[in-house]
Amino acid sequence: MAFDGIVTKAICSELQQLKGGRIDKIFQPNQNNILIGFYLNYKNYALNICTDSQYYRINLTTHSKPNPKIAPNFCMVLRKNLIRSSYKKYYYK
C-alpha cells in the first residue's frame, strides 16, 4: 500500500482526537514498534507506530505488548524529550 496523500489525511483525521493530550508513557516493545501513551479528558489512549518495512502503520490501539525490562536507547531519548516537553506545556505556563 502506498503512503500517499489520502492515507496521510486519514491518519491526521484519526489523530485529531489526541490534540491537547498529555504524553505519559513511551514504550518500545521491539525494534520496529513504538507505543506512546496519551492522557486526555480522563481517558488513556495508546498510539502504535510500526516502522517495519513490510507492515508499516500508525494507529490507535487498546492492545498492550510485552516490553523489555531495560528500555532501548531510542526509547529513552523519546521519553526524555517528549514526556518532559508535554509536562512543561501543562505545568509551566
PyMOL commands that set and color helices and strands:
alter all, ss='L'
color gray80, all
select helices_A, chain A and resi 5-18+73-91
alter helices_A, ss='H'
color red, helices_A
select strands_A, chain A and resi 22-30+33-40+43-50+57-61
alter strands_A, ss='S'
color yellow, strands_A
deselect
rebuild
show_as cartoon
